[in-house]
Amino acid sequence: MDELDDLDHRILSALHARGADPRVARVARALSWTGEHGALWLAAGVVGAAVDGSRRGAWLRATALTAGAHAASVGVKRIVRRPRPAHVEPLVRTAGRHSFPSSHATSAAAAAVAYGALGAYAAAPLAAAMCLSRLVAGVHHPSDVAAGAALGAVTARLGARWMREGHHG
């Protein structure tokens, strides 16, 4: 095992141990379920568009960026094909067997950046909790989560100008 794999292993083991507390496990499971396929973030974007009519276009574009980031992560997963961690017992079932990058982290970070630009500042701490929950649940290596979060944030940042254009139409 090289140094990064060893660090991934140790961090995951330490955070996964927090799931022994039933309250922590319950939150990790809830975040896992709501974050599946970006559902929480897509729903939040649609709600934002519904309640903020003057910026409906921007909200819909931010939602599209979030969905696009999620789709990109699924594509990368199919290319990289890194297996999920084998040294911990997962707290949740997963939609697939590949781990890199974390699609939950990708959509969460994309939403935090895109929706945060629209004033939804609660998205960032919720996104951070979503990312940590993937480690507590034992379904990703920390490097999977970091890569997913970076992919999501970069995708949303690259689309920021396009998103702002939706403010006017």
Short mmCIF file of the C-alpha atoms (twelve columns), coordinates in Angstrom:
data_MODEL
# 
_entry.id   MODEL 
# 
loop_
_atom_site.group_PDB 
_atom_site.id 
_atom_site.type_symbol 
_atom_site.label_atom_id 
_atom_site.label_alt_id 
_atom_site.label_comp_id 
_atom_site.label_asym_id 
_atom_site.label_seq_id 
_atom_site.Cartn_x 
_atom_site.Cartn_y 
_atom_site.Cartn_z 
_atom_site.pdbx_PDB_model_num 
ATOM 1   C CA . MET A 1   0.000   0.000  0.000   1 
ATOM 2   C CA . ASP A 2   1.446   3.379  -0.884  1 
ATOM 3   C CA . GLU A 3   1.235   6.399  1.419   1 
ATOM 4   C CA . LEU A 4   -1.986  7.802  -0.094  1 
ATOM 5   C CA . ASP A 5   -3.731  4.427  0.138   1 
ATOM 6   C CA . ASP A 6   -2.573  4.084  3.740   1 
ATOM 7   C CA . LEU A 7   -3.824  7.572  4.596   1 
ATOM 8   C CA . ASP A 8   -7.151  6.869  2.830   1 
ATOM 9   C CA . HIS A 9   -7.456  3.634  4.806   1 
ATOM 10  C CA . ARG A 10  -6.737  5.246  8.183   1 
ATOM 11  C CA . ILE A 11  -9.016  8.276  7.684   1 
ATOM 12  C CA . LEU A 12  -11.875 6.101  6.462   1 
ATOM 13  C CA . SER A 13  -11.490 3.709  9.393   1 
ATOM 14  C CA . ALA A 14  -11.547 6.575  11.902  1 
ATOM 15  C CA . LEU A 15  -14.598 8.281  10.397  1 
ATOM 16  C CA . HIS A 16  -16.465 5.027  9.794   1 
ATOM 17  C CA . ALA A 17  -16.038 4.241  13.504  1 
ATOM 18  C CA . ARG A 18  -18.263 7.285  14.248  1 
ATOM 19  C CA . GLY A 19  -21.103 5.279  12.675  1 
ATOM 20  C CA . ALA A 20  -21.126 3.008  15.716  1 
ATOM 21  C CA . ASP A 21  -23.226 5.723  17.384  1 
ATOM 22  C CA . PRO A 22  -26.797 4.979  16.211  1 
ATOM 23  C CA . ARG A 23  -27.592 8.699  15.915  1 
ATOM 24  C CA . VAL A 24  -24.618 9.303  13.650  1 
ATOM 25  C CA . ALA A 25  -25.450 6.202  11.601  1 
ATOM 26  C CA . ARG A 26  -29.053 7.392  11.205  1 
ATOM 27  C CA . VAL A 27  -27.908 10.780 9.861   1 
ATOM 28  C CA . ALA A 28  -25.372 9.146  7.514   1 
ATOM 29  C CA . ARG A 29  -28.066 6.822  6.167   1 
ATOM 30  C CA . ALA A 30  -30.536 9.696  5.705   1 
ATOM 31  C CA . LEU A 31  -27.978 11.788 3.838   1 
ATOM 32  C CA . SER A 32  -27.040 8.806  1.713   1 
ATOM 33  C CA . TRP A 33  -30.644 8.145  0.785   1 
ATOM 34  C CA . THR A 34  -31.531 11.777 0.029   1 
ATOM 35  C CA . GLY A 35  -28.331 12.318 -1.933  1 
ATOM 36  C CA . GLU A 36  -28.773 9.304  -4.209  1 
ATOM 37  C CA . HIS A 37  -28.542 10.412 -7.861  1 
ATOM 38  C CA . GLY A 38  -28.347 14.024 -6.629  1 
ATOM 39  C CA . ALA A 39  -32.041 13.930 -5.632  1 
ATOM 40  C CA . LEU A 40  -31.761 16.308 -2.660  1 
ATOM 41  C CA . TRP A 41  -29.871 18.880 -4.700  1 
ATOM 42  C CA . LEU A 42  -32.075 18.640 -7.763  1 
ATOM 43  C CA . ALA A 43  -35.195 19.025 -5.619  1 
ATOM 44  C CA . ALA A 44  -33.635 22.030 -3.857  1 
ATOM 45  C CA . GLY A 45  -32.941 23.671 -7.216  1 
ATOM 46  C CA . VAL A 46  -36.495 23.124 -8.419  1 
ATOM 47  C CA . VAL A 47  -37.843 24.581 -5.161  1 
ATOM 48  C CA . GLY A 48  -35.494 27.550 -5.557  1 
ATOM 49  C CA . ALA A 49  -36.832 28.122 -9.070  1 
ATOM 50  C CA . ALA A 50  -40.417 27.879 -7.833  1 
ATOM 51  C CA . VAL A 51  -40.069 30.340 -4.961  1 
ATOM 52  C CA . ASP A 52  -37.644 32.822 -6.537  1 
ATOM 53  C CA . GLY A 53  -39.508 33.722 -9.704  1 
ATOM 54  C CA . SER A 54  -37.318 36.694 -10.581 1 
ATOM 55  C CA . ARG A 55  -34.284 34.365 -10.787 1 
ATOM 56  C CA . ARG A 56  -36.075 31.237 -12.017 1 
ATOM 57  C CA . GLY A 57  -33.782 30.896 -15.030 1 
ATOM 58  C CA . ALA A 58  -30.653 31.122 -12.882 1 
ATOM 59  C CA . TRP A 59  -32.020 28.500 -10.484 1 
ATOM 60  C CA . LEU A 60  -32.868 26.143 -13.336 1 
ATOM 61  C CA . ARG A 61  -29.410 26.581 -14.832 1 
ATOM 62  C CA . ALA A 62  -27.815 25.994 -11.416 1 
ATOM 63  C CA . THR A 63  -29.877 22.826 -11.155 1 
ATOM 64  C CA . ALA A 64  -28.735 21.782 -14.636 1 
ATOM 65  C CA . LEU A 65  -25.106 22.379 -13.614 1 
ATOM 66  C CA . THR A 66  -25.637 20.188 -10.560 1 
ATOM 67  C CA . ALA A 67  -27.172 17.436 -12.691 1 
ATOM 68  C CA . GLY A 68  -24.371 17.779 -15.229 1 
ATOM 69  C CA . ALA A 69  -21.708 17.472 -12.550 1 
ATOM 70  C CA . HIS A 70  -23.416 14.346 -11.238 1 
ATOM 71  C CA . ALA A 71  -23.525 12.862 -14.751 1 
ATOM 72  C CA . ALA A 72  -19.831 13.652 -15.227 1 
ATOM 73  C CA . SER A 73  -18.972 11.806 -12.023 1 
ATOM 74  C CA . VAL A 74  -20.892 8.749  -13.198 1 
ATOM 75  C CA . GLY A 75  -18.932 8.844  -16.447 1 
ATOM 76  C CA . VAL A 76  -15.600 9.094  -14.637 1 
ATOM 77  C CA . LYS A 77  -16.645 6.214  -12.368 1 
ATOM 78  C CA . ARG A 78  -17.245 3.989  -15.378 1 
ATOM 79  C CA . ILE A 79  -13.779 4.777  -16.708 1 
ATOM 80  C CA . VAL A 80  -11.793 4.538  -13.441 1 
ATOM 81  C CA . ARG A 81  -13.715 1.568  -11.949 1 
ATOM 82  C CA . ARG A 82  -12.117 1.828  -8.496  1 
ATOM 83  C CA . PRO A 83  -13.725 -0.667 -6.099  1 
ATOM 84  C CA . ARG A 84  -15.427 0.513  -2.947  1 
ATOM 85  C CA . PRO A 85  -13.561 0.133  0.353   1 
ATOM 86  C CA . ALA A 86  -13.327 -3.498 1.413   1 
ATOM 87  C CA . HIS A 87  -11.935 -3.074 4.928   1 
ATOM 88  C CA . VAL A 88  -15.109 -1.640 6.522   1 
ATOM 89  C CA . GLU A 89  -18.697 -2.871 6.638   1 
ATOM 90  C CA . PRO A 90  -20.882 -0.308 4.826   1 
ATOM 91  C CA . LEU A 91  -23.859 1.186  6.642   1 
ATOM 92  C CA . VAL A 92  -25.832 1.618  3.398   1 
ATOM 93  C CA . ARG A 93  -26.365 -0.096 0.087   1 
ATOM 94  C CA . THR A 94  -24.960 1.622  -2.964  1 
ATOM 95  C CA . ALA A 95  -26.348 2.059  -6.459  1 
ATOM 96  C CA . GLY A 96  -23.101 0.799  -7.979  1 
ATOM 97  C CA . ARG A 97  -19.902 -0.960 -7.076  1 
ATOM 98  C CA . HIS A 98  -17.464 1.723  -8.183  1 
ATOM 99  C CA . SER A 99  -16.102 4.297  -5.807  1 
ATOM 100 C CA . PHE A 100 -14.126 7.009  -7.637  1 
ATOM 101 C CA . PRO A 101 -15.249 9.752  -7.603  1 
ATOM 102 C CA . SER A 102 -18.065 10.037 -5.093  1 
ATOM 103 C CA . SER A 103 -21.137 11.133 -7.033  1 
ATOM 104 C CA . HIS A 104 -22.795 12.250 -3.786  1 
ATOM 105 C CA . ALA A 105 -19.838 14.573 -3.146  1 
ATOM 106 C CA . THR A 106 -19.859 15.778 -6.751  1 
ATOM 107 C CA . SER A 107 -23.507 16.818 -6.773  1 
ATOM 108 C CA . ALA A 108 -23.251 18.232 -3.238  1 
ATOM 109 C CA . ALA A 109 -20.276 20.449 -4.071  1 
ATOM 110 C CA . ALA A 110 -21.810 21.564 -7.366  1 
ATOM 111 C CA . ALA A 111 -24.992 22.549 -5.542  1 
ATOM 112 C CA . ALA A 112 -23.057 24.316 -2.776  1 
ATOM 113 C CA . VAL A 113 -21.217 26.458 -5.335  1 
ATOM 114 C CA . ALA A 114 -24.135 27.065 -7.710  1 
ATOM 115 C CA . TYR A 115 -26.873 27.579 -5.124  1 
ATOM 116 C CA . GLY A 116 -24.519 29.474 -2.839  1 
ATOM 117 C CA . ALA A 117 -24.021 31.983 -5.660  1 
ATOM 118 C CA . LEU A 118 -27.793 32.495 -5.550  1 
ATOM 119 C CA . GLY A 119 -27.770 33.118 -1.794  1 
ATOM 120 C CA . ALA A 120 -28.608 29.605 -0.563  1 
ATOM 121 C CA . TYR A 121 -25.778 29.622 1.963   1 
ATOM 122 C CA . ALA A 122 -27.121 26.593 3.867   1 
ATOM 123 C CA . ALA A 123 -26.126 24.445 0.872   1 
ATOM 124 C CA . ALA A 124 -22.421 24.539 1.811   1 
ATOM 125 C CA . PRO A 125 -22.660 23.073 5.328   1 
ATOM 126 C CA . LEU A 126 -25.222 20.522 4.148   1 
ATOM 127 C CA . ALA A 127 -22.882 19.576 1.281   1 
ATOM 128 C CA . ALA A 128 -20.009 19.146 3.745   1 
ATOM 129 C CA . ALA A 129 -22.204 16.884 5.877   1 
ATOM 130 C CA . MET A 130 -23.128 14.894 2.763   1 
ATOM 131 C CA . CYS A 131 -19.456 14.416 1.925   1 
ATOM 132 C CA . LEU A 132 -18.579 13.280 5.444   1 
ATOM 133 C CA . SER A 133 -21.558 10.935 5.515   1 
ATOM 134 C CA . ARG A 134 -20.059 8.917  2.655   1 
ATOM 135 C CA . LEU A 135 -17.042 8.195  4.854   1 
ATOM 136 C CA . VAL A 136 -19.070 7.471  7.968   1 
ATOM 137 C CA . ALA A 137 -21.190 5.110  5.854   1 
ATOM 138 C CA . GLY A 138 -17.991 3.391  4.717   1 
ATOM 139 C CA . VAL A 139 -18.786 3.486  1.008   1 
ATOM 140 C CA . HIS A 140 -15.982 5.746  -0.250  1 
ATOM 141 C CA . HIS A 141 -12.313 6.352  0.284   1 
ATOM 142 C CA . PRO A 142 -11.540 9.946  1.383   1 
ATOM 143 C CA . SER A 143 -9.776  10.548 -1.941  1 
ATOM 144 C CA . ASP A 144 -13.030 9.579  -3.745  1 
ATOM 145 C CA . VAL A 145 -14.906 12.231 -1.788  1 
ATOM 146 C CA . ALA A 146 -12.215 14.858 -2.313  1 
ATOM 147 C CA . ALA A 147 -12.115 14.181 -6.053  1 
ATOM 148 C CA . GLY A 148 -15.911 14.247 -6.294  1 
ATOM 149 C CA . ALA A 149 -16.140 17.519 -4.398  1 
ATOM 150 C CA . ALA A 150 -13.459 19.054 -6.630  1 
ATOM 151 C CA . LEU A 151 -15.236 17.859 -9.782  1 
ATOM 152 C CA . GLY A 152 -18.548 19.305 -8.592  1 
ATOM 153 C CA . ALA A 153 -17.104 22.630 -7.510  1 
ATOM 154 C CA . VAL A 154 -15.137 23.069 -10.741 1 
ATOM 155 C CA . THR A 155 -18.145 22.149 -12.872 1 
ATOM 156 C CA . ALA A 156 -20.361 24.691 -11.099 1 
ATOM 157 C CA . ARG A 157 -17.651 27.343 -11.192 1 
ATOM 158 C CA . LEU A 158 -17.054 26.839 -14.914 1 
ATOM 159 C CA . GLY A 159 -20.788 27.219 -15.519 1 
ATOM 160 C CA . ALA A 160 -21.214 30.288 -13.318 1 
ATOM 161 C CA . ARG A 161 -21.422 32.759 -16.186 1 
ATOM 162 C CA . TRP A 162 -23.991 30.642 -18.024 1 
ATOM 163 C CA . MET A 163 -25.967 30.346 -14.786 1 
ATOM 164 C CA . ARG A 164 -26.003 34.122 -14.237 1 
ATOM 165 C CA . GLU A 165 -27.277 34.625 -17.795 1 
ATOM 166 C CA . GLY A 166 -30.385 32.703 -16.701 1 
ATOM 167 C CA . HIS A 167 -31.233 35.549 -14.338 1 
ATOM 168 C CA . HIS A 168 -32.603 37.566 -17.242 1 
ATOM 169 C CA . GLY A 169 -34.465 34.902 -19.140 1 
# 
